[in-house]
Amino acid sequence: MVTEHQSGLFGPRVSRHFGFDRSAVLTAGARHAPAIAMTYLFSDKLGPEPTPIPPVEAAFSIMVQLAPLDWHSMTLRASPHFSGPVPASAVSVVDLEDRPQSRLSGRFEAVQFYVPRAALNDLCRERGLAPIGHMVRPRAEPDPLAWQMASLLLPYIHGFAQASPLFVDHVAMAFLAHAARDYGGVDFAGPARPSLTVAQKQRVDDFMRASLTHRLTIEDIAEAIDLRPRHFAASFKKSFGLPPYRYLTQLRIEEAKRLMAASPLSLSDIAMECGFGDQAHFTRVFTRTIGCSPGAWRRLRAA
């Protein structure tokens, strides 16, 4: 949830800045770390008027085009930077300290990743690397990986799907690393993240099993063993073989199976007991994971 008092050129602020018809926003890592915000932006027809120059802030605006744009001209610090049509999946990387100003023409549809410089610097510092200087990307050059990550988040940005904080954090951190490497030239080669210790792994497993009904974030789980979230995510996957959101789903499915086999609870009650929110969500996830519906699994188990 983003409220109007929150600072930064994302959400309603970026929508008004460009004069867009519609927007929706989702944030990640906003509790004890700089927020990364993902804003869906749409306008059926933009005119040629220049956008205002936004307030200077230590953040990047990274725009991932979901559909082609007829024309975009942009200046940075009052100097021409780009002018021309923009294809789908192209990316605009703008340092908000460079006083960007744009003219846009045509139908516009994109996801903006608002990335505070502090979030990038935290990522670099955790790997013993120097802070990010500049990030650049040719405006008309497609980036299929960025487009895929933006597309993965769309159902959650729009609220069409129940947002899993673990999944949203996972994609946001993956995008952050992608931006640092591909747009900022950060070389992440070096020693791999160490695995969790046996004791840490057990504490994480116990914590997640005891929190199936909670809307866990990566930060919540990392705090249970006193690790930084971005460090923890890589160590978790190395230790468990799955990212945290997939492991949590696996635990929920295991508990649902146990309850279906050992108790007379209804599928609706089991869905709530295991943190799925409702029976429809439980059925979708169970069927996708196991290959049959919960009802069919229960009947086969009872036969």
N, C-alpha and C positions, 0 to 999 in steps of 0.2 A: 504494500500500500504506500503510495506516494502522496504526501500532503503539500498544500500550496506553499507552506513556509519553508520547505526544504530548498536549499540552494543548489545551483548548478543548472547548466543549459540542457535539461532533459525533461521528459514528461510534458506537462502543460506549457512550461516555459519555452521549450524548443518548438512546440506546435504553434504557439502564438508568434514566435520569432519569424518563422517562415510563412505564416498565414495558411497553415494546412487545415483541411476540412475535418480530419479525424486523427486521433492518436490514442494510444494505450501504452501503459508502461509497467515494467517489472524491474525490481532491484535485487541484487545479490550481494552478500558480504557486507551488509550495512550496519551491523550491530557494534562490532569492535574494530572494524576495518573500513577503509574508504569504500564507499558504495560504488559498485558498477551498475549502471542503469541501462536497460534495453527498452527503447521506445519505438513502437510501430508508428509510422507517419504516412498519411495518405492525403492526396489532393487530386481531384479529377481534372482540374485545369488551373495551372499557375500562370500568372501574368509576368510581364517583363520588369516590374519594379524591383529595385535592389532591396535586399534585406537590410535591417538595421545592423550596425556593428555591435556584437554582444559585449557585455562586460568582460574584462580580462580575468581569466582564472587559470589556475594550474591544473589543466585537464585537457584531454583530447576528445574530439567528437569524431567518431568513426562511423561513416554512413555506408551501409551495405544495400545496394540497389536490388530490390526484388523484381522490378520491371524496368524496361528501358525508359530513359528520360530523353525527351527531344533535344533539350539544350541546357547547358550549365556553364555559366561563366563565373569565375571566382577571382577575387583579389585577396592577397595577404599583405598586411601592412601597407595597403594602398597600391601595391604593385601587382600587375597581372600574373595569375598563377595557372589558370586553365580556362579554355573556352572550346566548347564543342559538344556533340551528342555523347550520351553515356549509356553503355549497354547494361543489360541485366547482369547482376553479380559483380559489377564493378564496385570499387571501394574508394571512398574519400576519407583521407586521414588529415584532420585539421587540428593544429595546436591552437587552443583558445587564447593563448597569449599573443597570437599573430594577428588579432583583430580581423577575422575573416568577414568578407562581404560577398554575397552571391546574387546572381540573377538566374532564375529558373523558369523554363518554359515547358509546358506539356503536362501530361499526367505523371504524378509522382507517387511512388510506393517504395518504402525502404524501412529498414530497421537501423536506428542509430544506437551505437554502443557509446555510452558516456563513460570515459575511463579517466579517473583522477590520476595525475602524475604520481601521487603518493602510492597508489596501488601498484603501479609498475615498478616504482623504486623499491617497494617492499619485496616484490617478487625477485628483483635482482639482488637485493641485499641478502636474502635467504640463500642464494647460491654463491655468495661471495663475489658478486660482480658489481661493476661500476653502475651508477644510476643512468637511466635512459637520458640521452641527449635529445635528438630529434627523431620523429617518426615520419616516414614519407611513403607514398604509394602513388604510382601513375594513375590519374583519375579515371581514365578510360580502360584500364587493364582489369579484366575479370579476375576474381579470386573465388573459385568454386568452393574452397573449404570454408571461407567466411560466410558464403551464401548458405551452405548446408547448416552451419551452426545457427545462423539467424532463423532459418526455416524450422529447425528443431524447436526453437523457443516460441514460435508464433502462437501455437495453441494455448500456451500458458500466458503469454502477454495479453491475448484477447480474453482469457478466462474461459475458453471453450473446454479446456481440460483442467482437472484439479492439479494445481501447481505443487509439485514435490520440491521442497526447498533443497534437498540433496541433489536432485537432478539439475535444477536451475543453477545451483552453485557450481556443479561439475562442469556444465557447458560454459558458464561465465569464466571460470578459471582457465578452461581450455582455450577460450578466445583470448584471454589476457596473455597467455603464453605464446599463442600464435601471433598476436599483434607485436609483442616484444621482439620475437625472433624475425618475423617476415617484414615488419614495417620499421622496427627499431634497430635491426642488425645485431640483436643480442645473441651471443653464442652460448647456448646452454650445454655444450659438450663439456664433459668432466665427470667426476665421480657420481655414480648413480645414488639416488636417495637410499639410505639404509632401510632394511626391513624393520618392522616393529619387533621389539623383543617379545619373547614368549609371554612374559607377564603383561606387557602392554596389549598384546593381541587378545589375551584372555579378558582383560579389563574392558576393552572395546566391545568384544563379543557380549559380555555380560551386560554392559550398559545398553547396547542396542536391543538385546532381547527384553530388557526391562522397560524399553521405551517404544514399543511397537505402535502404540496409539498416539505418540507425539509427532509433531511436524519437525523432525530433526533437521538441522543444518550440519554442514561439515564442521562449522565452528563449534557446535554443541558437542560433537563426538571428540573433536581434537582436544577440547577443554578437559574432557574426562581423563586424559593422560598427559595434560600439560604440554601439548605441542601446538605450534602455529598452524593454522588451517592449511596454508598452501604447501607447507612441508608435509603435513599429515596426509593429504590426499594422495600424494605419490607413494608414500610409505605404505598406506593402507592397501592400495592396489597391488603393490609388490608382495605384501604379506598374505592377502586374502585371494588374490587372483581376479578380483572384481572391483569396480569402483564402489564407493560407499552406497550410492542409491540402489544399485543392483543387489548388493549384499543384503540391504535392509528388506528389499522385496522378497528375496529368497527366504529370509527369516520369517517374514509374514506368511508366506506360502506354507512353510513348514508348520507353523503354529496353527494355521487354518486346517491343514490335514489332520493334525493331532486332535483338534476340537471336533472335526467332522467324524472322526473315527471313534472318539471316546465320550462324546456328550450328545444329548438330544437337542442342543441349541439350534435354532433356525439359521439359515444361511445369512439372513439379515443381521442377526445378533453376532454371528461369527465374523462377519465383515467388520462390524464395529469393534469387536474385541481385538482384532488383528490390525487395526489402523487403516482399513481401506476406505473409510468414509461412508460408503453405502454399498448395497448389494450389487448394483450395476457395475461399479468400479471393481469390486472384488471379482465378479464374474469375468470381466474383460481381462484383468491381469492374470487370473488363474488359468483361463482358457489359453491365453497366449503363451504362458509359461509351461503348462502341463500338457496341453493338447486336447483337453476335454473340459467341459463345464464343471463347476463344483458339485452340482446335483448329480451329474453322470458319474463323477468320481466316487461320490458317496454311495450311490446305488451299486456300483461295481465292488466297492469295498464291503458292502453288506451282503453281497450275493454269496 
